[in-house]
Amino acid sequence: MGNLGLSELVVIFIVALLVIGPKRLPEVARGLGEAFRSFQDALKGSTKKGDR
């Protein structure tokens, strides 16, 4: 994915906070995390939810 430093992560967080808003940011982050986890499981060939 590349090397992201602390300053880049802070900028990304601030932009996301401004675009999405503070109330929906945790919900969106949770959804992205679940989507990323599902993508990783699909790459591994896992089909069960509890199987990691």
Residue frames relative to the residue before (quaternion, step in Angstrom):
aa qw qx qy qz dx dy dz
M 1.0000 0.0000 0.0000 0.0000 0.00 0.00 0.00
G 0.5566 -0.5936 0.4086 0.4133 3.56 1.09 -0.53
N 0.5093 -0.6354 0.4863 0.3168 3.50 -1.28 0.23
L 0.0640 -0.7776 0.6255 0.0084 3.54 -0.73 1.11
G 0.2884 -0.7590 0.5621 0.1577 3.52 -0.82 1.02
L 0.7186 -0.4374 0.3246 0.4324 3.51 -1.33 0.10
S 0.6553 0.5200 -0.3272 0.4393 3.60 0.92 -0.82
E 0.6486 0.5076 -0.3259 0.4641 3.60 1.00 -0.76
L 0.6525 0.5122 -0.3153 0.4610 3.58 1.00 -0.80
V 0.6306 0.5242 -0.3295 0.4680 3.58 1.05 -0.74
V 0.6502 0.5071 -0.3166 0.4689 3.59 0.95 -0.84
I 0.6461 0.5110 -0.3196 0.4683 3.60 0.93 -0.85
F 0.6540 0.5124 -0.3117 0.4610 3.59 0.95 -0.86
I 0.6660 0.5017 -0.3085 0.4578 3.60 0.90 -0.87
V 0.6525 0.4984 -0.3167 0.4750 3.59 0.95 -0.84
A 0.6484 0.5048 -0.3214 0.4706 3.60 0.95 -0.82
L 0.6391 0.5268 -0.3230 0.4580 3.57 0.98 -0.80
L 0.6805 0.4806 -0.2909 0.4704 3.59 0.96 -0.81
V 0.6994 0.4704 -0.2752 0.4624 3.59 0.96 -0.85
I 0.7699 0.3703 -0.1890 0.4842 3.57 0.78 -1.02
G 0.4111 -0.6957 0.4881 0.3298 3.55 0.93 -0.86
P 0.5967 -0.6280 0.3718 0.3335 3.57 -1.07 0.70
K 0.6465 0.5368 -0.3358 0.4256 3.61 1.07 -0.57
R 0.7598 0.3764 -0.2042 0.4892 3.60 0.98 -0.79
L 0.4692 0.7110 -0.4350 0.2917 3.62 1.19 -0.27
P 0.6741 0.4730 -0.3335 0.4589 3.69 0.79 -0.77
E 0.6327 0.5351 -0.3272 0.4542 3.58 1.04 -0.77
V 0.6723 0.4849 -0.2908 0.4778 3.57 0.94 -0.89
A 0.6470 0.5151 -0.3190 0.4630 3.59 0.96 -0.82
R 0.6367 0.5168 -0.3225 0.4728 3.59 0.99 -0.79
G 0.6595 0.5089 -0.3020 0.4636 3.58 0.95 -0.85
L 0.6503 0.5009 -0.3150 0.4765 3.58 1.02 -0.77
G 0.6396 0.5268 -0.3227 0.4575 3.57 1.01 -0.77
E 0.6618 0.4935 -0.3020 0.4767 3.57 0.97 -0.85
A 0.6456 0.5110 -0.3222 0.4671 3.59 1.00 -0.79
F 0.6523 0.5078 -0.3124 0.4680 3.58 0.97 -0.82
R 0.6446 0.5133 -0.3126 0.4725 3.58 1.00 -0.83
S 0.6488 0.5060 -0.3150 0.4730 3.60 0.98 -0.81
F 0.6342 0.5275 -0.3219 0.4646 3.56 1.02 -0.78
Q 0.6585 0.4949 -0.3079 0.4761 3.59 0.95 -0.84
D 0.6453 0.5115 -0.3200 0.4685 3.58 0.99 -0.81
A 0.6421 0.5157 -0.3268 0.4636 3.59 1.01 -0.76
L 0.6409 0.5164 -0.3295 0.4627 3.59 1.01 -0.70
K 0.6805 0.4714 -0.2779 0.4874 3.57 1.10 -0.71
G 0.4976 -0.6622 0.4228 0.3677 3.58 1.22 -0.34
S 0.4439 0.6898 -0.4549 0.3467 3.58 1.23 0.27
T 0.1305 -0.8066 0.5728 0.0646 3.56 -0.90 0.92
K 0.6302 0.5240 -0.3372 0.4633 3.58 1.22 -0.39
K 0.5310 -0.6460 0.4434 0.3227 3.58 -1.02 0.76
G 0.7408 0.4049 -0.2321 0.4831 3.61 0.92 -0.82
D 0.5918 0.5852 -0.3556 0.4252 3.58 1.26 -0.16
R 0.1064 0.7956 -0.5892 0.0924 3.58 -0.58 1.15
